[in-house]
Amino acid sequence: MFQLNKTIVSEEILEKEFVCNLSACQGACCVDGDAGAPLDEEETRILAEIFPKVKPFLRPEGIKAIEEQGTHVVSDFGELETPLI
């Protein structure tokens, strides 16, 4: 553990990769804000591969966003992200 300002933080935060807990947040992280979810190269390949399989389960506006922007976009900072609707 270490202290960051007034917060005690577990060192696991330095060792573990971030993983969404969708049942806890209900997608709030992916809805609020001005950027999509962060991605790595491997995830962009997976998204491109599975898009045809998951497309029937997506909302029309999500399908439109992916068809117009692609399964991932590059932010102004050069980071890979999911597209926004």
N, CA, C and O atoms as CSV, one atom per row, in Angstrom:
chain,resi,resn,atom,element,x,y,z
A,1,MET,N,N,0.838,-1.183,0.000
A,1,MET,CA,C,0.000,0.000,0.000
A,1,MET,C,C,0.880,1.242,0.000
A,1,MET,O,O,1.986,1.246,0.540
A,2,PHE,N,N,0.361,2.292,-0.617
A,2,PHE,CA,C,1.044,3.578,-0.558
A,2,PHE,C,C,-0.012,4.676,-0.498
A,2,PHE,O,O,-1.178,4.465,-0.833
A,3,GLN,N,N,0.424,5.838,-0.069
A,3,GLN,CA,C,-0.496,6.954,0.073
A,3,GLN,C,C,-0.301,7.914,-1.088
A,3,GLN,O,O,0.824,8.287,-1.421
A,4,LEU,N,N,-1.411,8.307,-1.697
A,4,LEU,CA,C,-1.425,9.287,-2.771
A,4,LEU,C,C,-2.344,10.408,-2.310
A,4,LEU,O,O,-3.567,10.265,-2.311
A,5,ASN,N,N,-1.747,11.513,-1.919
A,5,ASN,CA,C,-2.490,12.591,-1.264
A,5,ASN,C,C,-3.190,12.034,-0.033
A,5,ASN,O,O,-2.522,11.568,0.890
A,6,LYS,N,N,-4.520,12.068,0.003
A,6,LYS,CA,C,-5.242,11.567,1.174
A,6,LYS,C,C,-5.825,10.175,0.941
A,6,LYS,O,O,-6.681,9.725,1.703
A,7,THR,N,N,-5.365,9.493,-0.108
A,7,THR,CA,C,-5.918,8.192,-0.467
A,7,THR,C,C,-4.876,7.098,-0.294
A,7,THR,O,O,-3.732,7.252,-0.720
A,8,ILE,N,N,-5.272,5.987,0.334
A,8,ILE,CA,C,-4.420,4.811,0.450
A,8,ILE,C,C,-4.707,3.930,-0.764
A,8,ILE,O,O,-5.861,3.592,-1.026
A,9,VAL,N,N,-3.664,3.559,-1.502
A,9,VAL,CA,C,-3.812,2.823,-2.753
A,9,VAL,C,C,-3.059,1.500,-2.658
A,9,VAL,O,O,-1.930,1.452,-2.170
A,10,SER,N,N,-3.689,0.437,-3.123
A,10,SER,CA,C,-3.038,-0.870,-3.163
A,10,SER,C,C,-2.003,-0.883,-4.285
A,10,SER,O,O,-2.227,-0.301,-5.346
A,11,GLU,N,N,-0.880,-1.542,-4.054
A,11,GLU,CA,C,0.151,-1.654,-5.091
A,11,GLU,C,C,-0.313,-2.506,-6.266
A,11,GLU,O,O,0.308,-2.488,-7.329
A,12,GLU,N,N,-1.398,-3.252,-6.084
A,12,GLU,CA,C,-1.940,-4.043,-7.186
A,12,GLU,C,C,-2.311,-3.166,-8.374
A,12,GLU,O,O,-2.301,-3.627,-9.516
A,13,ILE,N,N,-2.636,-1.912,-8.112
A,13,ILE,CA,C,-3.003,-1.009,-9.205
A,13,ILE,C,C,-1.848,-0.841,-10.196
A,13,ILE,O,O,-2.071,-0.538,-11.367
A,14,LEU,N,N,-0.637,-1.037,-9.732
A,14,LEU,CA,C,0.538,-0.928,-10.591
A,14,LEU,C,C,0.816,-2.225,-11.340
A,14,LEU,O,O,1.516,-2.225,-12.353
A,15,GLU,N,N,0.267,-3.329,-10.843
A,15,GLU,CA,C,0.573,-4.645,-11.395
A,15,GLU,C,C,-0.542,-5.220,-12.257
A,15,GLU,O,O,-0.278,-6.041,-13.135
A,16,LYS,N,N,-1.762,-4.811,-12.029
A,16,LYS,CA,C,-2.915,-5.390,-12.715
A,16,LYS,C,C,-3.387,-4.469,-13.827
A,16,LYS,O,O,-3.322,-3.246,-13.708
A,17,GLU,N,N,-3.870,-5.080,-14.922
A,17,GLU,CA,C,-4.461,-4.291,-15.992
A,17,GLU,C,C,-5.906,-3.970,-15.628
A,17,GLU,O,O,-6.568,-4.743,-14.935
A,18,PHE,N,N,-6.384,-2.830,-16.097
A,18,PHE,CA,C,-7.762,-2.432,-15.847
A,18,PHE,C,C,-8.709,-3.361,-16.598
A,18,PHE,O,O,-8.488,-3.673,-17.768
A,19,VAL,N,N,-9.752,-3.795,-15.923
A,19,VAL,CA,C,-10.787,-4.616,-16.539
A,19,VAL,C,C,-12.135,-4.067,-16.088
A,19,VAL,O,O,-12.350,-3.835,-14.899
A,20,CYS,N,N,-13.027,-3.864,-17.025
A,20,CYS,CA,C,-14.353,-3.355,-16.691
A,20,CYS,C,C,-15.123,-4.360,-15.850
A,20,CYS,O,O,-15.018,-5.569,-16.057
A,21,ASN,N,N,-15.892,-3.853,-14.905
A,21,ASN,CA,C,-16.839,-4.651,-14.144
A,21,ASN,C,C,-18.211,-4.119,-14.527
A,21,ASN,O,O,-18.809,-3.318,-13.808
A,22,LEU,N,N,-18.694,-4.578,-15.667
A,22,LEU,CA,C,-19.918,-4.036,-16.248
A,22,LEU,C,C,-21.122,-4.183,-15.325
A,22,LEU,O,O,-22.009,-3.330,-15.330
A,23,SER,N,N,-21.164,-5.250,-14.536
A,23,SER,CA,C,-22.301,-5.421,-13.628
A,23,SER,C,C,-22.291,-4.366,-12.522
A,23,SER,O,O,-23.340,-4.044,-11.965
A,24,ALA,N,N,-21.122,-3.831,-12.204
A,24,ALA,CA,C,-21.031,-2.803,-11.163
A,24,ALA,C,C,-21.300,-1.406,-11.712
A,24,ALA,O,O,-21.993,-0.615,-11.072
A,25,CYS,N,N,-20.762,-1.097,-12.885
A,25,CYS,CA,C,-20.874,0.273,-13.399
A,25,CYS,C,C,-22.037,0.465,-14.365
A,25,CYS,O,O,-22.431,1.597,-14.646
A,26,GLN,N,N,-22.589,-0.642,-14.878
A,26,GLN,CA,C,-23.691,-0.577,-15.841
A,26,GLN,C,C,-23.326,0.234,-17.081
A,26,GLN,O,O,-24.199,0.837,-17.706
A,27,GLY,N,N,-22.042,0.253,-17.442
A,27,GLY,CA,C,-21.598,0.937,-18.644
A,27,GLY,C,C,-21.394,2.428,-18.499
A,27,GLY,O,O,-21.159,3.110,-19.497
A,28,ALA,N,N,-21.474,2.958,-17.292
A,28,ALA,CA,C,-21.347,4.403,-17.091
A,28,ALA,C,C,-20.025,4.934,-17.624
A,28,ALA,O,O,-19.987,6.026,-18.191
A,29,CYS,N,N,-18.959,4.195,-17.457
A,29,CYS,CA,C,-17.646,4.650,-17.935
A,29,CYS,C,C,-17.635,4.787,-19.453
A,29,CYS,O,O,-16.954,5.654,-20.000
A,30,CYS,N,N,-18.379,3.942,-20.118
A,30,CYS,CA,C,-18.389,3.959,-21.578
A,30,CYS,C,C,-19.382,4.972,-22.132
A,30,CYS,O,O,-19.342,5.283,-23.322
A,31,VAL,N,N,-20.267,5.488,-21.296
A,31,VAL,CA,C,-21.287,6.424,-21.750
A,31,VAL,C,C,-20.874,7.860,-21.475
A,31,VAL,O,O,-20.973,8.711,-22.359
A,32,ASP,N,N,-20.413,8.140,-20.266
A,32,ASP,CA,C,-20.025,9.498,-19.901
A,32,ASP,C,C,-18.631,9.804,-20.434
A,32,ASP,O,O,-17.776,8.920,-20.492
A,33,GLY,N,N,-18.403,11.047,-20.818
A,33,GLY,CA,C,-17.075,11.452,-21.250
A,33,GLY,C,C,-17.016,11.759,-22.730
A,33,GLY,O,O,-18.008,11.651,-23.452
A,34,ASP,N,N,-15.829,12.143,-23.163
A,34,ASP,CA,C,-15.658,12.543,-24.557
A,34,ASP,C,C,-14.717,11.623,-25.310
A,34,ASP,O,O,-14.226,11.988,-26.378
A,35,ALA,N,N,-14.454,10.433,-24.776
A,35,ALA,CA,C,-13.585,9.464,-25.436
A,35,ALA,C,C,-14.159,8.072,-25.238
A,35,ALA,O,O,-14.883,7.812,-24.277
A,36,GLY,N,N,-13.824,7.184,-26.161
A,36,GLY,CA,C,-14.266,5.803,-26.039
A,36,GLY,C,C,-13.414,5.037,-25.047
A,36,GLY,O,O,-12.487,5.583,-24.448
A,37,ALA,N,N,-13.739,3.768,-24.882
A,37,ALA,CA,C,-12.965,2.910,-23.982
A,37,ALA,C,C,-11.576,2.681,-24.575
A,37,ALA,O,O,-11.448,2.479,-25.782
A,38,PRO,N,N,-10.540,2.710,-23.747
A,38,PRO,CA,C,-9.187,2.485,-24.255
A,38,PRO,C,C,-9.006,1.053,-24.744
A,38,PRO,O,O,-9.572,0.119,-24.176
A,39,LEU,N,N,-8.216,0.888,-25.796
A,39,LEU,CA,C,-7.956,-0.422,-26.394
A,39,LEU,C,C,-6.467,-0.616,-26.608
A,39,LEU,O,O,-5.712,0.352,-26.709
A,40,ASP,N,N,-6.046,-1.882,-26.677
A,40,ASP,CA,C,-4.687,-2.164,-27.133
A,40,ASP,C,C,-4.783,-2.799,-28.521
A,40,ASP,O,O,-5.883,-3.096,-28.988
A,41,GLU,N,N,-3.660,-3.006,-29.174
A,41,GLU,CA,C,-3.641,-3.530,-30.547
A,41,GLU,C,C,-4.402,-4.848,-30.666
A,41,GLU,O,O,-5.186,-5.034,-31.596
A,42,GLU,N,N,-4.173,-5.751,-29.732
A,42,GLU,CA,C,-4.835,-7.060,-29.755
A,42,GLU,C,C,-6.350,-6.902,-29.717
A,42,GLU,O,O,-7.067,-7.601,-30.434
A,43,GLU,N,N,-6.836,-5.991,-28.889
A,43,GLU,CA,C,-8.281,-5.778,-28.771
A,43,GLU,C,C,-8.874,-5.219,-30.060
A,43,GLU,O,O,-10.018,-5.531,-30.392
A,44,THR,N,N,-8.122,-4.400,-30.792
A,44,THR,CA,C,-8.654,-3.866,-32.053
A,44,THR,C,C,-8.844,-4.991,-33.063
A,44,THR,O,O,-9.816,-4.993,-33.818
A,45,ARG,N,N,-7.918,-5.947,-33.078
A,45,ARG,CA,C,-8.056,-7.091,-33.990
A,45,ARG,C,C,-9.261,-7.952,-33.593
A,45,ARG,O,O,-10.013,-8.418,-34.448
A,46,ILE,N,N,-9.427,-8.152,-32.297
A,46,ILE,CA,C,-10.558,-8.953,-31.815
A,46,ILE,C,C,-11.878,-8.279,-32.177
A,46,ILE,O,O,-12.803,-8.944,-32.645
A,47,LEU,N,N,-11.976,-6.964,-31.966
A,47,LEU,CA,C,-13.216,-6.248,-32.289
A,47,LEU,C,C,-13.553,-6.350,-33.769
A,47,LEU,O,O,-14.711,-6.559,-34.130
A,48,ALA,N,N,-12.554,-6.204,-34.624
A,48,ALA,CA,C,-12.795,-6.311,-36.064
A,48,ALA,C,C,-13.275,-7.715,-36.423
A,48,ALA,O,O,-14.144,-7.883,-37.279
A,49,GLU,N,N,-12.708,-8.711,-35.768
A,49,GLU,CA,C,-13.063,-10.104,-36.048
A,49,GLU,C,C,-14.479,-10.447,-35.583
A,49,GLU,O,O,-15.205,-11.155,-36.280
A,50,ILE,N,N,-14.869,-9.953,-34.418
A,50,ILE,CA,C,-16.172,-10.350,-33.866
A,50,ILE,C,C,-17.326,-9.441,-34.286
A,50,ILE,O,O,-18.488,-9.784,-34.067
A,51,PHE,N,N,-17.028,-8.298,-34.881
A,51,PHE,CA,C,-18.105,-7.366,-35.236
A,51,PHE,C,C,-19.231,-8.032,-36.020
A,51,PHE,O,O,-20.394,-7.842,-35.664
A,52,PRO,N,N,-18.945,-8.808,-37.075
A,52,PRO,CA,C,-20.056,-9.436,-37.804
A,52,PRO,C,C,-20.901,-10.365,-36.928
A,52,PRO,O,O,-22.102,-10.511,-37.154
A,53,LYS,N,N,-20.279,-10.987,-35.938
A,53,LYS,CA,C,-21.004,-11.923,-35.070
A,53,LYS,C,C,-21.875,-11.200,-34.046
A,53,LYS,O,O,-22.952,-11.684,-33.698
A,54,VAL,N,N,-21.416,-10.042,-33.560
A,54,VAL,CA,C,-22.179,-9.323,-32.528
A,54,VAL,C,C,-23.097,-8.250,-33.110
A,54,VAL,O,O,-23.955,-7.719,-32.405
A,55,LYS,N,N,-22.921,-7.933,-34.373
A,55,LYS,CA,C,-23.712,-6.876,-35.014
A,55,LYS,C,C,-25.220,-7.040,-34.803
A,55,LYS,O,O,-25.893,-6.046,-34.529
A,56,PRO,N,N,-25.781,-8.253,-34.919
A,56,PRO,CA,C,-27.229,-8.387,-34.720
A,56,PRO,C,C,-27.705,-8.013,-33.312
A,56,PRO,O,O,-28.895,-7.775,-33.106
A,57,PHE,N,N,-26.796,-7.962,-32.356
A,57,PHE,CA,C,-27.169,-7.668,-30.975
A,57,PHE,C,C,-26.958,-6.196,-30.605
A,57,PHE,O,O,-27.304,-5.781,-29.499
A,58,LEU,N,N,-26.395,-5.411,-31.520
A,58,LEU,CA,C,-26.104,-4.002,-31.252
A,58,LEU,C,C,-27.296,-3.118,-31.603
A,58,LEU,O,O,-28.129,-3.475,-32.436
A,59,ARG,N,N,-27.360,-1.965,-30.955
A,59,ARG,CA,C,-28.384,-0.979,-31.288
A,59,ARG,C,C,-28.061,-0.384,-32.660
A,59,ARG,O,O,-26.895,-0.342,-33.052
A,60,PRO,N,N,-29.070,0.072,-33.389
A,60,PRO,CA,C,-28.827,0.650,-34.717
A,60,PRO,C,C,-27.801,1.782,-34.704
A,60,PRO,O,O,-26.974,1.873,-35.612
A,61,GLU,N,N,-27.843,2.648,-33.683
A,61,GLU,CA,C,-26.888,3.751,-33.639
A,61,GLU,C,C,-25.462,3.256,-33.396
A,61,GLU,O,O,-24.506,3.881,-33.856
A,62,GLY,N,N,-25.310,2.152,-32.684
A,62,GLY,CA,C,-23.986,1.560,-32.487
A,62,GLY,C,C,-23.444,0.975,-33.778
A,62,GLY,O,O,-22.267,1.140,-34.098
A,63,ILE,N,N,-24.302,0.295,-34.513
A,63,ILE,CA,C,-23.903,-0.266,-35.811
A,63,ILE,C,C,-23.485,0.857,-36.749
A,63,ILE,O,O,-22.459,0.761,-37.422
A,64,LYS,N,N,-24.281,1.920,-36.794
A,64,LYS,CA,C,-23.964,3.056,-37.669
A,64,LYS,C,C,-22.615,3.667,-37.305
A,64,LYS,O,O,-21.813,3.972,-38.188
A,65,ALA,N,N,-22.359,3.848,-36.001
A,65,ALA,CA,C,-21.084,4.431,-35.558
A,65,ALA,C,C,-19.912,3.562,-35.980
A,65,ALA,O,O,-18.899,4.074,-36.457
A,66,ILE,N,N,-20.039,2.253,-35.809
A,66,ILE,CA,C,-18.948,1.347,-36.182
A,66,ILE,C,C,-18.764,1.322,-37.693
A,66,ILE,O,O,-17.632,1.320,-38.177
A,67,GLU,N,N,-19.860,1.302,-38.442
A,67,GLU,CA,C,-19.741,1.280,-39.902
A,67,GLU,C,C,-19.143,2.577,-40.443
A,67,GLU,O,O,-18.454,2.557,-41.463
A,68,GLU,N,N,-19.395,3.697,-39.780
A,68,GLU,CA,C,-18.843,4.978,-40.227
A,68,GLU,C,C,-17.422,5.218,-39.722
A,68,GLU,O,O,-16.581,5.735,-40.457
A,69,GLN,N,N,-17.149,4.841,-38.456
A,69,GLN,CA,C,-15.857,5.150,-37.833
A,69,GLN,C,C,-14.899,3.968,-37.773
A,69,GLN,O,O,-13.693,4.148,-37.612
A,70,GLY,N,N,-15.440,2.752,-37.904
A,70,GLY,CA,C,-14.625,1.557,-37.742
A,70,GLY,C,C,-14.790,0.998,-36.339
A,70,GLY,O,O,-15.427,1.620,-35.489
A,71,THR,N,N,-14.219,-0.171,-36.097
A,71,THR,CA,C,-14.347,-0.800,-34.780
A,71,THR,C,C,-13.450,-0.149,-33.746
A,71,THR,O,O,-13.583,-0.418,-32.552
A,72,HIS,N,N,-12.542,0.702,-34.188
A,72,HIS,CA,C,-11.732,1.495,-33.254
A,72,HIS,C,C,-11.338,2.796,-33.944
A,72,HIS,O,O,-11.349,2.895,-35.171
A,73,VAL,N,N,-10.993,3.785,-33.137
A,73,VAL,CA,C,-10.522,5.076,-33.635
A,73,VAL,C,C,-9.225,5.420,-32.917
A,73,VAL,O,O,-8.886,4.819,-31.898
A,74,VAL,N,N,-8.507,6.393,-33.461
A,74,VAL,CA,C,-7.288,6.886,-32.823
A,74,VAL,C,C,-7.592,8.283,-32.283
A,74,VAL,O,O,-8.035,9.160,-33.023
A,75,SER,N,N,-7.351,8.479,-30.995
A,75,SER,CA,C,-7.645,9.764,-30.354
A,75,SER,C,C,-6.663,10.838,-30.811
A,75,SER,O,O,-5.695,10.556,-31.519
A,76,ASP,N,N,-6.928,12.062,-30.396
A,76,ASP,CA,C,-6.022,13.175,-30.692
A,76,ASP,C,C,-4.648,12.958,-30.069
A,76,ASP,O,O,-3.668,13.582,-30.477
A,77,PHE,N,N,-4.581,12.070,-29.078
A,77,PHE,CA,C,-3.320,11.783,-28.388
A,77,PHE,C,C,-2.650,10.527,-28.933
A,77,PHE,O,O,-1.651,10.060,-28.386
A,78,GLY,N,N,-3.212,9.977,-30.026
A,78,GLY,CA,C,-2.632,8.790,-30.638
A,78,GLY,C,C,-2.987,7.488,-29.941
A,78,GLY,O,O,-2.356,6.461,-30.189
A,79,GLU,N,N,-3.993,7.522,-29.071
A,79,GLU,CA,C,-4.414,6.332,-28.325
A,79,GLU,C,C,-5.552,5.627,-29.059
A,79,GLU,O,O,-6.397,6.283,-29.669
A,80,LEU,N,N,-5.580,4.307,-29.005
A,80,LEU,CA,C,-6.657,3.520,-29.593
A,80,LEU,C,C,-7.852,3.512,-28.646
A,80,LEU,O,O,-7.698,3.330,-27.438
A,81,GLU,N,N,-9.060,3.714,-29.214
A,81,GLU,CA,C,-10.294,3.771,-28.418
A,81,GLU,C,C,-11.444,3.181,-29.209
A,81,GLU,O,O,-11.374,3.049,-30.431
A,82,THR,N,N,-12.507,2.826,-28.496
A,82,THR,CA,C,-13.739,2.451,-29.171
A,82,THR,C,C,-14.381,3.725,-29.728
A,82,THR,O,O,-14.196,4.802,-29.161
A,83,PRO,N,N,-15.130,3.619,-30.825
A,83,PRO,CA,C,-15.791,4.810,-31.360
A,83,PRO,C,C,-16.951,5.237,-30.463
A,83,PRO,O,O,-17.512,4.429,-29.723
A,84,LEU,N,N,-17.293,6.501,-30.543
A,84,LEU,CA,C,-18.438,7.032,-29.803
A,84,LEU,C,C,-19.646,7.111,-30.710
A,84,LEU,O,O,-19.524,7.283,-31.923
A,85,ILE,N,N,-20.816,6.981,-30.105
A,85,ILE,CA,C,-22.072,7.104,-30.863
A,85,ILE,C,C,-22.428,8.574,-30.938
A,85,ILE,O,O,-23.447,8.933,-31.527
